[in-house]
Amino acid sequence: MEVGQTVGGLSWEKFDGADDYVEEIRRSCGVSEFLAKCLASLEPRFESMEEVRAFLSPSMSDYFDPYLMKGMAEAVARLRRAISAHEHIRIVTDYDADGTMSMLILKAMLKILKHAEQTHYIPNRQEHYGFSLMAAQKAVEDGVELIVTADIGVKDEAAIGYAQSHGVDVIVLDHHLPDGGGVPRAAYVVVCPPQEGCTYPNPHLAACGISLKLAQAMLADNKYYARIIASMSKMAALGTVADVVSLRNIENRAIVATGLAALNEMKGNNAGVNALLNASGARLGAIRSEDVSFRLAPLINAAGRMASAMHVIDLIEAPQISIDMFNKTLDKNSRIKTFKCQKLHIHRSQPGVIHYDGDPVMTGEEIDVEIRPKGIKIIVNPFADRNARKPNAIQSAAAELFNQINEIRDDINRQGRRFQAWSKLIQRKLNL
């Protein structure tokens, strides 16, 4: 074994490997000698060649039974009780990529289960970290009956204790442990693989992975189970890679492989995802883990660091609102509250923008909405022929102009990519 030291003072070892073990991997798995040596150097050592092959080609079949996780059965039972009783459930997560992806998974899970009584909250980075006492107090004030935290909570004993003392149960989904190693005693249940007494085969799940396991357990009877979990794995893959958890465990590798495959198979009909991909430079159909690490994840994390992580949720979910408007199903959208009334008064903590007939309008803290019969006077030609109507000339011209601009932009992008390819080819030929 050759031993040396880097410039930075870190030690390194050149792994020669047990020749028989390396050769067995090479021959059984059909890989190069170099890759065989890399695989042979991993710790803990593979127990069989089947395990090596699974490591190289992970799939959903490598997902472990979620009920092997300590606390999972209790969490499922409490959630089912909340859903059947139409309890107000609030999801609270961290503001990083792992937290936001957990939020999307849990929200989707409740939507599939047709539980409309749900709200969500991601703390502002400038305000506090974790599940704070302020968040617990707000939940109590809002009449929340069950809180589910993800990527936070295991270190927030005081806030959880406050919630529980006011009749609000708290389910904690986390992959951290406090310095003492214990979990909050006040929580209804803690689902955290590293905790004492948990023998789950994958102790290195990110919080989005734990959220995915909860979704597996809750949706096991759904006839579209495989399709749903594969789709949710997209978010779990993004959060898993972004949180830099170990991919040595086969399940983490399977989540990333399944999620990236599902992401690359998307039809490109989600405007929010398309905007994220365009901003990052990643290309749908060719997204790899490197793209997640160095392109997508930094953008997702930036929202929570610079403003609010809720922008990520809005970005991904906003297109759904358009679909609901078109299908006249806004009343089924958990983010939209509808009211049937003549007058409506809204009080909010600070001024901001509202949308009035599709246009953004700045208003104050107090908003009054009123229906006024015959309040708008419209001048029409009673003798006009409906069949003779023509599209607005200005709108048509503007639409045509924007379409042409988009075509020009797309052509420029194609030419740019072609130039980059030529440049790389020339550099390779010149050994630059």
LINVEN-V910765 format. One record per pair of residues at least 12 apart in sequence whose C-alpha atoms are under 8 Angstrom apart, sorted by the first residue. I is the first residue (numbers start at 1). J is the second residue. If there is no record, write none. Layout:
i:j
I:J
I:J
This chain:
i:j
1:13
1:14
1:15
1:16
2:14
2:15
15:37
15:41
16:37
17:37
17:40
17:41
21:40
22:36
22:37
22:40
23:36
25:39
25:40
25:49
25:52
28:49
29:49
29:52
29:53
39:52
54:250
55:250
55:253
58:250
58:251
58:253
58:254
58:257
58:258
59:254
59:255
59:257
59:258
60:230
60:254
60:255
60:258
62:250
62:251
62:254
63:251
63:254
63:255
64:201
64:251
66:213
66:214
66:216
66:217
67:217
68:199
68:200
69:191
69:192
69:193
69:198
69:199
69:200
70:191
70:192
70:193
70:197
70:198
70:199
70:200
71:189
71:190
71:191
72:191
72:214
74:189
75:171
75:189
75:191
76:214
76:217
76:218
82:146
83:115
86:115
86:117
87:117
87:144
87:145
87:146
88:117
88:118
88:119
88:143
88:144
88:145
88:146
89:117
89:118
89:119
89:144
89:145
89:146
89:147
89:148
90:118
90:119
90:120
90:121
90:139
90:144
90:146
90:147
90:148
91:103
91:106
91:107
91:118
91:119
91:120
91:121
91:147
91:148
91:149
91:150
92:120
92:121
92:122
92:123
92:131
92:147
92:148
92:149
92:150
93:121
93:122
93:123
93:130
93:131
93:149
93:150
93:151
93:152
94:122
94:123
94:129
94:130
94:150
94:151
94:152
95:122
95:123
95:124
95:125
95:301
95:304
95:305
95:308
95:309
96:300
96:301
96:304
96:309
97:238
97:239
97:242
97:243
97:297
97:300
97:301
98:151
98:206
98:207
98:208
98:236
98:238
98:239
98:240
98:242
98:243
99:150
99:151
99:207
99:208
99:239
100:309
100:310
100:312
100:313
101:208
101:235
101:236
101:238
101:239
102:150
102:151
102:207
102:208
102:209
102:211
102:212
102:235
102:236
102:239
103:120
103:150
103:313
104:235
104:313
105:208
105:211
105:212
105:215
105:232
105:235
105:236
106:211
106:212
106:215
109:215
109:218
109:219
111:334
113:219
116:332
116:333
116:334
117:334
118:334
119:334
119:335
122:308
122:309
122:310
123:135
124:304
124:307
124:308
124:309
125:304
125:305
125:307
125:308
130:152
130:153
130:155
130:156
131:149
131:152
131:153
131:156
131:159
131:160
132:156
132:159
133:158
133:159
133:160
133:162
134:159
135:159
136:159
136:160
136:162
136:163
137:162
137:163
139:163
140:163
140:166
140:168
144:168
145:167
145:168
145:169
146:168
146:169
146:170
146:171
147:168
147:169
147:170
147:171
148:170
148:171
148:172
148:173
149:170
149:171
149:172
149:173
149:174
150:172
150:173
150:174
150:207
150:208
150:211
151:173
151:174
151:175
151:176
151:206
151:207
151:208
152:172
152:173
152:174
152:176
153:172
153:173
153:174
154:172
154:173
154:174
154:176
154:177
154:178
154:183
154:184
154:190
155:177
155:178
155:183
155:184
156:184
157:184
157:185
157:186
157:187
160:184
160:186
160:187
161:186
161:187
164:186
164:187
164:188
169:187
169:188
170:187
170:188
170:189
171:187
171:188
171:189
171:190
171:191
172:187
172:189
172:190
172:191
172:192
173:190
173:191
173:192
173:207
173:210
173:211
174:190
174:191
174:192
174:206
174:207
174:210
175:192
175:193
175:194
175:204
175:205
175:206
175:207
175:210
176:192
176:194
177:194
177:195
181:195
181:196
182:195
182:196
183:195
191:210
192:210
193:205
202:249
202:251
202:252
204:245
204:246
204:249
204:252
205:240
205:245
205:252
206:239
206:240
206:243
206:245
208:235
208:236
208:239
208:240
209:236
209:240
209:252
209:255
212:229
212:232
212:233
212:236
215:229
216:229
230:258
230:259
230:262
231:259
231:262
231:263
232:259
233:255
233:256
233:258
233:259
233:262
234:256
234:258
234:259
234:260
234:262
234:263
235:259
236:255
236:256
236:259
237:255
237:256
237:257
237:258
237:259
237:260
238:256
238:259
238:292
238:297
239:297
240:252
240:256
241:256
241:289
241:292
241:293
242:292
242:293
242:297
256:289
260:287
260:288
260:289
263:284
263:285
263:287
264:284
264:285
264:286
264:287
265:284
265:285
266:284
266:285
268:284
270:316
270:319
271:316
271:319
272:315
272:316
272:317
272:318
272:319
273:315
273:316
276:296
276:299
277:296
280:295
280:296
280:299
281:295
282:295
282:296
300:312
321:333
342:370
342:371
343:368
343:369
343:370
343:371
344:368
344:369
344:370
345:366
345:367
345:368
345:369
346:365
346:366
346:367
346:368
347:365
347:366
347:367
348:365
348:366
349:365
350:364
350:365
351:363
351:364
351:365
352:364
352:365
